[in-house]
């Protein structure tokens, strides 16, 4: 059986964790938006005739 001090520590940790739980979620969303922006820049990259000229002939 846990004594009162141990229970207080466990409960305090749980309450603090709940208070800050949303911060990690917001950080993930921000990182996800940055990741999507990086990928979008690659997806919107246009390859023009220059890329065809740079390829070796016969390959």
PyMOL Python script that loads the backbone (N, CA, C, O; Angstrom):
from pymol import cmd

cmd.read_pdbstr("""\
ATOM      1  N   UNK A   1       0.836  -1.182   0.000  1.00  0.00           N
ATOM      2  CA  UNK A   1       0.000   0.000   0.000  1.00  0.00           C
ATOM      3  C   UNK A   1       0.885   1.251   0.000  1.00  0.00           C
ATOM      4  O   UNK A   1       1.878   1.322   0.723  1.00  0.00           O
ATOM      5  N   UNK A   2       0.510   2.220  -0.812  1.00  0.00           N
ATOM      6  CA  UNK A   2       1.283   3.452  -0.892  1.00  0.00           C
ATOM      7  C   UNK A   2       0.904   4.390   0.244  1.00  0.00           C
ATOM      8  O   UNK A   2      -0.251   4.468   0.663  1.00  0.00           O
ATOM      9  N   UNK A   3       1.905   5.087   0.721  1.00  0.00           N
ATOM     10  CA  UNK A   3       1.589   6.057   1.761  1.00  0.00           C
ATOM     11  C   UNK A   3       1.127   7.368   1.123  1.00  0.00           C
ATOM     12  O   UNK A   3       1.158   7.509  -0.100  1.00  0.00           O
ATOM     13  N   UNK A   4       0.707   8.309   1.933  1.00  0.00           N
ATOM     14  CA  UNK A   4       0.126   9.567   1.458  1.00  0.00           C
ATOM     15  C   UNK A   4       1.110  10.389   0.619  1.00  0.00           C
ATOM     16  O   UNK A   4       0.708  10.996  -0.373  1.00  0.00           O
ATOM     17  N   UNK A   5       2.381  10.418   0.998  1.00  0.00           N
ATOM     18  CA  UNK A   5       3.367  11.202   0.248  1.00  0.00           C
ATOM     19  C   UNK A   5       3.537  10.660  -1.173  1.00  0.00           C
ATOM     20  O   UNK A   5       3.612  11.430  -2.131  1.00  0.00           O
ATOM     21  N   UNK A   6       3.598   9.350  -1.303  1.00  0.00           N
ATOM     22  CA  UNK A   6       3.735   8.753  -2.631  1.00  0.00           C
ATOM     23  C   UNK A   6       2.511   9.053  -3.496  1.00  0.00           C
ATOM     24  O   UNK A   6       2.643   9.366  -4.680  1.00  0.00           O
ATOM     25  N   UNK A   7       1.340   8.957  -2.910  1.00  0.00           N
ATOM     26  CA  UNK A   7       0.116   9.262  -3.649  1.00  0.00           C
ATOM     27  C   UNK A   7       0.098  10.720  -4.093  1.00  0.00           C
ATOM     28  O   UNK A   7      -0.294  11.017  -5.222  1.00  0.00           O
ATOM     29  N   UNK A   8       0.519  11.632  -3.218  1.00  0.00           N
ATOM     30  CA  UNK A   8       0.563  13.056  -3.572  1.00  0.00           C
ATOM     31  C   UNK A   8       1.502  13.299  -4.749  1.00  0.00           C
ATOM     32  O   UNK A   8       1.181  14.069  -5.654  1.00  0.00           O
ATOM     33  N   UNK A   9       2.645  12.651  -4.737  1.00  0.00           N
ATOM     34  CA  UNK A   9       3.614  12.815  -5.828  1.00  0.00           C
ATOM     35  C   UNK A   9       3.029  12.288  -7.137  1.00  0.00           C
ATOM     36  O   UNK A   9       3.132  12.946  -8.173  1.00  0.00           O
ATOM     37  N   UNK A  10       2.421  11.113  -7.094  1.00  0.00           N
ATOM     38  CA  UNK A  10       1.826  10.541  -8.304  1.00  0.00           C
ATOM     39  C   UNK A  10       0.702  11.417  -8.850  1.00  0.00           C
ATOM     40  O   UNK A  10       0.621  11.652 -10.056  1.00  0.00           O
ATOM     41  N   UNK A  11      -0.151  11.892  -7.970  1.00  0.00           N
ATOM     42  CA  UNK A  11      -1.256  12.737  -8.412  1.00  0.00           C
ATOM     43  C   UNK A  11      -0.755  14.071  -8.950  1.00  0.00           C
ATOM     44  O   UNK A  11      -1.271  14.568  -9.951  1.00  0.00           O
ATOM     45  N   UNK A  12       0.231  14.645  -8.304  1.00  0.00           N
ATOM     46  CA  UNK A  12       0.791  15.922  -8.750  1.00  0.00           C
ATOM     47  C   UNK A  12       1.394  15.760 -10.146  1.00  0.00           C
ATOM     48  O   UNK A  12       1.191  16.608 -11.016  1.00  0.00           O
ATOM     49  N   UNK A  13       2.127  14.681 -10.355  1.00  0.00           N
ATOM     50  CA  UNK A  13       2.727  14.414 -11.666  1.00  0.00           C
ATOM     51  C   UNK A  13       1.637  14.273 -12.732  1.00  0.00           C
ATOM     52  O   UNK A  13       1.779  14.788 -13.841  1.00  0.00           O
ATOM     53  N   UNK A  14       0.567  13.585 -12.397  1.00  0.00           N
ATOM     54  CA  UNK A  14      -0.537  13.383 -13.341  1.00  0.00           C
ATOM     55  C   UNK A  14      -1.206  14.712 -13.692  1.00  0.00           C
ATOM     56  O   UNK A  14      -1.506  14.960 -14.860  1.00  0.00           O
ATOM     57  N   UNK A  15      -1.439  15.554 -12.712  1.00  0.00           N
ATOM     58  CA  UNK A  15      -2.077  16.854 -12.951  1.00  0.00           C
ATOM     59  C   UNK A  15      -1.175  17.741 -13.801  1.00  0.00           C
ATOM     60  O   UNK A  15      -1.654  18.395 -14.728  1.00  0.00           O
ATOM     61  N   UNK A  16       0.104  17.773 -13.505  1.00  0.00           N
ATOM     62  CA  UNK A  16       1.044  18.590 -14.284  1.00  0.00           C
ATOM     63  C   UNK A  16       1.109  18.082 -15.721  1.00  0.00           C
ATOM     64  O   UNK A  16       1.130  18.877 -16.661  1.00  0.00           O
ATOM     65  N   UNK A  17       1.139  16.781 -15.891  1.00  0.00           N
ATOM     66  CA  UNK A  17       1.184  16.212 -17.241  1.00  0.00           C
ATOM     67  C   UNK A  17      -0.060  16.592 -18.034  1.00  0.00           C
ATOM     68  O   UNK A  17       0.038  16.890 -19.224  1.00  0.00           O
ATOM     69  N   UNK A  18      -1.220  16.586 -17.401  1.00  0.00           N
ATOM     70  CA  UNK A  18      -2.451  16.975 -18.087  1.00  0.00           C
ATOM     71  C   UNK A  18      -2.437  18.452 -18.465  1.00  0.00           C
ATOM     72  O   UNK A  18      -2.952  18.824 -19.519  1.00  0.00           O
ATOM     73  N   UNK A  19      -1.862  19.285 -17.629  1.00  0.00           N
ATOM     74  CA  UNK A  19      -1.817  20.721 -17.907  1.00  0.00           C
ATOM     75  C   UNK A  19      -0.979  21.029 -19.144  1.00  0.00           C
ATOM     76  O   UNK A  19      -1.281  21.976 -19.870  1.00  0.00           O
ATOM     77  N   UNK A  20       0.054  20.254 -19.392  1.00  0.00           N
ATOM     78  CA  UNK A  20       0.956  20.521 -20.505  1.00  0.00           C
ATOM     79  C   UNK A  20       0.762  19.567 -21.684  1.00  0.00           C
ATOM     80  O   UNK A  20       1.530  19.628 -22.644  1.00  0.00           O
ATOM     81  N   UNK A  21      -0.221  18.705 -21.641  1.00  0.00           N
ATOM     82  CA  UNK A  21      -0.413  17.709 -22.696  1.00  0.00           C
ATOM     83  C   UNK A  21      -0.682  18.351 -24.050  1.00  0.00           C
ATOM     84  O   UNK A  21      -0.230  17.833 -25.071  1.00  0.00           O
ATOM     85  N   UNK A  22      -1.399  19.453 -24.082  1.00  0.00           N
ATOM     86  CA  UNK A  22      -1.746  20.085 -25.362  1.00  0.00           C
ATOM     87  C   UNK A  22      -0.545  20.729 -26.040  1.00  0.00           C
ATOM     88  O   UNK A  22      -0.577  20.930 -27.254  1.00  0.00           O
ATOM     89  N   UNK A  23       0.494  21.054 -25.317  1.00  0.00           N
ATOM     90  CA  UNK A  23       1.652  21.732 -25.899  1.00  0.00           C
ATOM     91  C   UNK A  23       2.359  20.829 -26.894  1.00  0.00           C
ATOM     92  O   UNK A  23       2.744  21.288 -27.969  1.00  0.00           O
ATOM     93  N   UNK A  24       2.536  19.583 -26.571  1.00  0.00           N
ATOM     94  CA  UNK A  24       3.189  18.651 -27.490  1.00  0.00           C
ATOM     95  C   UNK A  24       2.339  18.465 -28.744  1.00  0.00           C
ATOM     96  O   UNK A  24       2.873  18.371 -29.849  1.00  0.00           O
ATOM     97  N   UNK A  25       1.032  18.412 -28.578  1.00  0.00           N
ATOM     98  CA  UNK A  25       0.146  18.258 -29.726  1.00  0.00           C
ATOM     99  C   UNK A  25       0.280  19.442 -30.666  1.00  0.00           C
ATOM    100  O   UNK A  25       0.363  19.260 -31.880  1.00  0.00           O
ATOM    101  N   UNK A  26       0.301  20.652 -30.123  1.00  0.00           N
ATOM    102  CA  UNK A  26       0.448  21.834 -30.964  1.00  0.00           C
ATOM    103  C   UNK A  26       1.792  21.830 -31.671  1.00  0.00           C
ATOM    104  O   UNK A  26       1.883  22.226 -32.833  1.00  0.00           O
ATOM    105  N   UNK A  27       2.830  21.389 -30.986  1.00  0.00           N
ATOM    106  CA  UNK A  27       4.145  21.320 -31.606  1.00  0.00           C
ATOM    107  C   UNK A  27       4.167  20.350 -32.767  1.00  0.00           C
ATOM    108  O   UNK A  27       4.805  20.615 -33.786  1.00  0.00           O
ATOM    109  N   UNK A  28       3.488  19.242 -32.629  1.00  0.00           N
ATOM    110  CA  UNK A  28       3.425  18.267 -33.718  1.00  0.00           C
ATOM    111  C   UNK A  28       2.719  18.852 -34.927  1.00  0.00           C
ATOM    112  O   UNK A  28       3.147  18.640 -36.061  1.00  0.00           O
ATOM    113  N   UNK A  29       1.642  19.586 -34.695  1.00  0.00           N
ATOM    114  CA  UNK A  29       0.920  20.186 -35.816  1.00  0.00           C
ATOM    115  C   UNK A  29       1.787  21.204 -36.532  1.00  0.00           C
ATOM    116  O   UNK A  29       1.793  21.261 -37.762  1.00  0.00           O
ATOM    117  N   UNK A  30       2.511  22.000 -35.781  1.00  0.00           N
ATOM    118  CA  UNK A  30       3.379  23.000 -36.398  1.00  0.00           C
ATOM    119  C   UNK A  30       4.457  22.302 -37.223  1.00  0.00           C
ATOM    120  O   UNK A  30       4.743  22.720 -38.345  1.00  0.00           O
ATOM    121  N   UNK A  31       5.057  21.246 -36.678  1.00  0.00           N
ATOM    122  CA  UNK A  31       6.075  20.500 -37.416  1.00  0.00           C
ATOM    123  C   UNK A  31       5.483  19.839 -38.650  1.00  0.00           C
ATOM    124  O   UNK A  31       6.139  19.756 -39.688  1.00  0.00           O
ATOM    125  N   UNK A  32       4.258  19.372 -38.544  1.00  0.00           N
ATOM    126  CA  UNK A  32       3.615  18.738 -39.686  1.00  0.00           C
ATOM    127  C   UNK A  32       3.391  19.761 -40.794  1.00  0.00           C
ATOM    128  O   UNK A  32       3.593  19.451 -41.968  1.00  0.00           O
ATOM    129  N   UNK A  33       2.974  20.985 -40.436  1.00  0.00           N
ATOM    130  CA  UNK A  33       2.790  22.027 -41.451  1.00  0.00           C
ATOM    131  C   UNK A  33       4.112  22.356 -42.120  1.00  0.00           C
ATOM    132  O   UNK A  33       4.158  22.532 -43.337  1.00  0.00           O
ATOM    133  N   UNK A  34       5.186  22.444 -41.352  1.00  0.00           N
ATOM    134  CA  UNK A  34       6.490  22.728 -41.934  1.00  0.00           C
ATOM    135  C   UNK A  34       6.906  21.599 -42.866  1.00  0.00           C
ATOM    136  O   UNK A  34       7.456  21.851 -43.939  1.00  0.00           O
ATOM    137  N   UNK A  35       6.650  20.364 -42.469  1.00  0.00           N
ATOM    138  CA  UNK A  35       6.986  19.205 -43.293  1.00  0.00           C
ATOM    139  C   UNK A  35       6.201  19.246 -44.604  1.00  0.00           C
ATOM    140  O   UNK A  35       6.757  18.999 -45.674  1.00  0.00           O
ATOM    141  N   UNK A  36       4.911  19.559 -44.513  1.00  0.00           N
ATOM    142  CA  UNK A  36       4.094  19.618 -45.717  1.00  0.00           C
ATOM    143  C   UNK A  36       4.561  20.737 -46.640  1.00  0.00           C
ATOM    144  O   UNK A  36       4.566  20.572 -47.860  1.00  0.00           O
ATOM    145  N   UNK A  37       4.956  21.877 -46.065  1.00  0.00           N
ATOM    146  CA  UNK A  37       5.447  22.974 -46.890  1.00  0.00           C
ATOM    147  C   UNK A  37       6.718  22.562 -47.622  1.00  0.00           C
ATOM    148  O   UNK A  37       6.884  22.884 -48.798  1.00  0.00           O
ATOM    149  N   UNK A  38       7.609  21.860 -46.947  1.00  0.00           N
ATOM    150  CA  UNK A  38       8.836  21.400 -47.596  1.00  0.00           C
ATOM    151  C   UNK A  38       8.514  20.456 -48.747  1.00  0.00           C
ATOM    152  O   UNK A  38       9.087  20.575 -49.830  1.00  0.00           O
ATOM    153  N   UNK A  39       7.605  19.523 -48.517  1.00  0.00           N
ATOM    154  CA  UNK A  39       7.229  18.586 -49.576  1.00  0.00           C
ATOM    155  C   UNK A  39       6.524  19.296 -50.721  1.00  0.00           C
ATOM    156  O   UNK A  39       6.705  18.936 -51.884  1.00  0.00           O
ATOM    157  N   UNK A  40       5.729  20.293 -50.399  1.00  0.00           N
ATOM    158  CA  UNK A  40       5.018  21.009 -51.443  1.00  0.00           C
ATOM    159  C   UNK A  40       6.002  21.735 -52.353  1.00  0.00           C
ATOM    160  O   UNK A  40       5.796  21.797 -53.565  1.00  0.00           O
ATOM    161  N   UNK A  41       7.050  22.275 -51.791  1.00  0.00           N
ATOM    162  CA  UNK A  41       8.049  22.957 -52.610  1.00  0.00           C
ATOM    163  C   UNK A  41       8.661  21.987 -53.610  1.00  0.00           C
ATOM    164  O   UNK A  41       8.937  22.367 -54.748  1.00  0.00           O
ATOM    165  N   UNK A  42       8.873  20.762 -53.210  1.00  0.00           N
ATOM    166  CA  UNK A  42       9.428  19.752 -54.112  1.00  0.00           C
ATOM    167  C   UNK A  42       8.390  19.359 -55.156  1.00  0.00           C
ATOM    168  O   UNK A  42       8.721  19.192 -56.329  1.00  0.00           O
ATOM    169  N   UNK A  43       7.158  19.215 -54.743  1.00  0.00           N
ATOM    170  CA  UNK A  43       6.107  18.816 -55.672  1.00  0.00           C
ATOM    171  C   UNK A  43       5.841  19.892 -56.721  1.00  0.00           C
ATOM    172  O   UNK A  43       5.469  19.570 -57.849  1.00  0.00           O
ATOM    173  N   UNK A  44       6.023  21.146 -56.374  1.00  0.00           N
ATOM    174  CA  UNK A  44       5.765  22.239 -57.301  1.00  0.00           C
ATOM    175  C   UNK A  44       6.975  22.579 -58.153  1.00  0.00           C
ATOM    176  O   UNK A  44       6.923  23.518 -58.948  1.00  0.00           O
ATOM    177  N   UNK A  45       8.049  21.846 -58.006  1.00  0.00           N
ATOM    178  CA  UNK A  45       9.255  22.113 -58.783  1.00  0.00           C
ATOM    179  C   UNK A  45       8.996  21.698 -60.231  1.00  0.00           C
ATOM    180  O   UNK A  45       8.579  20.570 -60.494  1.00  0.00           O
ATOM    181  N   UNK A  46       9.240  22.594 -61.147  1.00  0.00           N
ATOM    182  CA  UNK A  46       8.976  22.312 -62.561  1.00  0.00           C
ATOM    183  C   UNK A  46      10.275  21.946 -63.258  1.00  0.00           C
ATOM    184  O   UNK A  46      11.289  22.629 -63.110  1.00  0.00           O
ATOM    185  N   UNK A  47      10.231  20.870 -64.013  1.00  0.00           N
ATOM    186  CA  UNK A  47      11.392  20.447 -64.782  1.00  0.00           C
ATOM    187  C   UNK A  47      11.199  20.923 -66.219  1.00  0.00           C
ATOM    188  O   UNK A  47      10.236  20.556 -66.892  1.00  0.00           O
ATOM    189  N   UNK A  48      12.110  21.722 -66.654  1.00  0.00           N
ATOM    190  CA  UNK A  48      12.015  22.254 -68.009  1.00  0.00           C
ATOM    191  C   UNK A  48      12.927  21.512 -68.963  1.00  0.00           C
ATOM    192  O   UNK A  48      13.457  20.454 -68.623  1.00  0.00           O
ATOM    193  N   UNK A  49      13.112  22.053 -70.149  1.00  0.00           N
ATOM    194  CA  UNK A  49      13.968  21.416 -71.163  1.00  0.00           C
ATOM    195  C   UNK A  49      15.415  21.261 -70.708  1.00  0.00           C
ATOM    196  O   UNK A  49      16.121  20.382 -71.203  1.00  0.00           O
ATOM    197  N   UNK A  50      15.868  22.091 -69.780  1.00  0.00           N
ATOM    198  CA  UNK A  50      17.246  22.005 -69.309  1.00  0.00           C
ATOM    199  C   UNK A  50      17.542  20.625 -68.727  1.00  0.00           C
ATOM    200  O   UNK A  50      18.628  20.089 -68.945  1.00  0.00           O
ATOM    201  N   UNK A  51      16.605  20.046 -67.996  1.00  0.00           N
ATOM    202  CA  UNK A  51      16.813  18.724 -67.407  1.00  0.00           C
ATOM    203  C   UNK A  51      16.979  17.668 -68.497  1.00  0.00           C
ATOM    204  O   UNK A  51      17.770  16.739 -68.333  1.00  0.00           O
ATOM    205  N   UNK A  52      16.262  17.791 -69.587  1.00  0.00           N
ATOM    206  CA  UNK A  52      16.395  16.827 -70.676  1.00  0.00           C
ATOM    207  C   UNK A  52      17.768  16.946 -71.333  1.00  0.00           C
ATOM    208  O   UNK A  52      18.325  15.941 -71.774  1.00  0.00           O
ATOM    209  N   UNK A  53      18.317  18.142 -71.405  1.00  0.00           N
ATOM    210  CA  UNK A  53      19.628  18.361 -72.012  1.00  0.00           C
ATOM    211  C   UNK A  53      20.728  17.774 -71.138  1.00  0.00           C
ATOM    212  O   UNK A  53      21.735  17.295 -71.658  1.00  0.00           O
ATOM    213  N   UNK A  54      20.553  17.802 -69.815  1.00  0.00           N
ATOM    214  CA  UNK A  54      21.589  17.332 -68.896  1.00  0.00           C
ATOM    215  C   UNK A  54      21.719  15.815 -68.884  1.00  0.00           C
ATOM    216  O   UNK A  54      22.754  15.301 -68.460  1.00  0.00           O
ATOM    217  N   UNK A  55      20.716  15.090 -69.330  1.00  0.00           N
ATOM    218  CA  UNK A  55      20.781  13.628 -69.305  1.00  0.00           C
ATOM    219  C   UNK A  55      21.771  13.130 -70.348  1.00  0.00           C
ATOM    220  O   UNK A  55      21.829  13.657 -71.459  1.00  0.00           O
ATOM    221  N   UNK A  56      22.548  12.114 -69.988  1.00  0.00           N
ATOM    222  CA  UNK A  56      23.479  11.546 -70.973  1.00  0.00           C
ATOM    223  C   UNK A  56      22.707  10.870 -72.103  1.00  0.00           C
ATOM    224  O   UNK A  56      21.648  10.288 -71.870  1.00  0.00           O
ATOM    225  N   UNK A  57      23.216  10.941 -73.281  1.00  0.00           N
ATOM    226  CA  UNK A  57      22.569  10.331 -74.448  1.00  0.00           C
ATOM    227  C   UNK A  57      22.704   8.807 -74.382  1.00  0.00           C
ATOM    228  O   UNK A  57      23.750   8.281 -74.001  1.00  0.00           O
ATOM    229  N   UNK A  58      21.636   8.114 -74.755  1.00  0.00           N
ATOM    230  CA  UNK A  58      21.672   6.658 -74.807  1.00  0.00           C
ATOM    231  C   UNK A  58      21.394   5.975 -73.483  1.00  0.00           C
ATOM    232  O   UNK A  58      21.485   4.749 -73.417  1.00  0.00           O
ATOM    233  N   UNK A  59      21.058   6.700 -72.424  1.00  0.00           N
ATOM    234  CA  UNK A  59      20.766   6.061 -71.130  1.00  0.00           C
ATOM    235  C   UNK A  59      19.338   6.228 -70.775  1.00  0.00           C
ATOM    236  O   UNK A  59      18.905   5.759 -69.723  1.00  0.00           O
TER     237      UNK A  59
END
""", "prot")
cmd.dss("prot")
cmd.show_as("cartoon", "prot")
cmd.util.cbc("prot")
cmd.orient("prot")
